[in-house]
Amino acid sequence: MRTAVAKWDRSQNRILKIEEIREDDFKGESRRDAKKLEQRALHLSTGVRAYLRFKTRKLVRDLTGEIKETGKVLKVRKATRRSKEEKRLAKLMSFYGLRQITDSGKEYAGSEWVIPNTYMSDYLSQKEILLQQLDSSIEKEFRESVGNALAEWMKETPRPTIGQISQRLRTWLTVSSQKDAPTLLKPLGNRFTVEGLGARARMIARTEINAARNYGRVEAGKLVGREFLIWVASDDGKSGQRHHEALDGLIVRHGRYFKNPKTGARLRYPGDPTARSKFGVAGEVINCRCSVRPISAQMAERLKGK
């Protein structure tokens, strides 16, 4: 299938093709584009993984001190000042995200595309909020994992000393996976092993890059006068309970939400950080590989009529 919309240019006395959609456009990204996105996400994931390692090492020191002082793992504490590592990660995420927004915008608007100034401050603020949420989530999960393991370790005879507990936690961070972990460390789970941290870093990076890609397309579409958006679902089978396949081919006008008929979720585009869903924002956007394409009113009419 190939669908094209054209108009008559009076000044040049000829027909101008303004847009074209082919069957391949509904199969997600081309291999070339998918590879480029994956490479960018992998570059970003390296920085994210470095931050996660820093954060977990710090948590080991903090928790060891708490256990020594109170004999238990306390609840998540309110964050204090941002560390230089957090600031570095915020800059890195903004750098790669803005590069992706720029590249995606140029797909539709070419050299005319410039990221709106009003968006820049909002985008940087979003990264600040994201890092706060990430920090809180990591600390909560880490404390839960250590608390569960501590309950098991306290059944040992004799009970492990603070020094031994500290050593176990430090070793945990160097273990490749829970499968390869010594028996004593298995109660800690897999999330903070080398494998677990690596998987989380890639997930965060891919989610960020995909959201940036789709935002760039949405805004560039406005610039070139394409009033509608069409959702192109990824066919990798990883949508899960959020059922993004139900959104495939759905067309909405700019400024309106895509509404998932199966879950009731509302999103402006795939990866939307303001998504409204029973799964929460994270559950709706994490690892989402769907994409959006801006289309004209004429193209929207043609596609709806098929």
Buried (B, 14 or more C-beta within 10 A) or exposed (E): EEBEBEEEEEEEEEEEEBBEBEEEBBEBBEEEBBEBBBEBBBBBBEBBBBBBBBBBEEBBEBBBEBBEEEEEBEEBEEEEEBBEBBEBBBEBBBEBBBBBBBBBBBBBBEEEBEBEEEBEEEBBEBBBEBBEEBBEEBBEBBBBBBBBBBEEBEEEEEEBEEEBBBEBBBBBBEBEEBEEBEEBBBBBBBBBBBBBBBBBBBBBBBBBBBBBBBBBBBBBBBBBEBBBBBBBBBBEEEBEEBBBBBBBEBBBEBEEBBBBEEBEBBBBBBBBBEBBBEBEBBBBBBBBBBBBBBBBEBBBEBBEEE
